[in-house]
Amino acid sequence: MNDAAVWVPVPAMFYWGWLVPLIFGTIFGWRYHRDKVRLGNGIWFSLFFYSFLTMLAITILGSNIHWLIIISGTLLDFDS
């Protein structure tokens, strides 16, 4: 298989996007530590979780590690 057939080039500036889940995770941790039973904690966690998964997918696709891309694609079922 040709390396260029699988690799998706990701611009380097996209990796600054890791700051978004880091910020959301920090806010969630601080808010959860203050008061564990607030509904807003679920919203902050959801923002953290989905932004983390998005950045993880971008990083995996940009890494050009074929076995990792295949396993991730199979587990996340991108084709459905």
C-alpha positions in Angstrom: 0.0 0.0 0.0 1.2 3.4 -0.9 2.0 5.7 2.1 0.4 8.7 0.4 -2.9 6.7 0.0 -3.7 6.7 3.7 -1.9 9.8 5.1 -4.0 12.9 5.8 -1.8 15.9 6.1 -2.7 18.0 9.2 -1.4 21.5 9.4 0.8 22.1 12.5 -1.5 24.9 13.8 -4.3 22.4 14.3 -2.4 20.8 17.2 -2.9 24.1 19.1 -6.5 22.8 19.4 -5.3 20.6 22.3 -5.6 23.7 24.4 -9.4 23.5 24.1 -9.9 20.1 25.9 -7.2 21.2 28.3 -9.1 24.3 29.2 -12.5 22.5 29.4 -11.0 19.7 31.5 -9.4 22.2 33.9 -12.7 24.1 34.3 -14.6 20.8 34.8 -12.1 19.7 37.4 -12.2 23.0 39.3 -16.0 23.1 39.2 -16.4 19.4 40.2 -14.0 19.9 43.1 -16.1 22.9 44.3 -19.5 21.2 44.0 -20.0 17.7 42.8 -23.7 17.7 42.2 -24.2 20.6 39.8 -25.8 20.0 36.4 -23.2 22.4 34.9 -20.5 19.9 35.7 -22.1 17.5 33.1 -22.0 20.2 30.5 -18.3 21.0 31.2 -17.4 17.4 31.1 -19.3 16.9 27.8 -17.4 19.8 26.3 -14.1 18.3 27.5 -14.9 14.8 26.3 -16.1 15.6 22.8 -13.4 18.2 22.2 -10.8 15.6 23.5 -12.2 12.9 21.1 -12.1 15.4 18.2 -8.5 16.3 18.8 -7.6 12.7 19.3 -9.0 11.8 16.0 -7.2 14.6 14.3 -3.9 13.6 15.9 -4.4 9.9 15.0 -5.2 10.7 11.3 -2.2 13.2 11.1 0.2 10.7 12.7 0.4 8.4 9.6 0.6 5.3 11.8 -1.4 2.9 9.6 -2.2 0.2 12.2 -3.4 2.9 14.7 -5.6 4.5 12.0 -7.1 1.1 11.1 -7.7 0.1 14.8 -9.2 3.6 15.6 -11.4 3.5 12.5 -12.6 0.0 13.4 -13.4 0.9 17.0 -15.0 4.2 16.2 -16.8 2.8 13.2 -16.3 5.7 10.9 -18.0 4.0 8.0 -21.5 3.8 9.3 
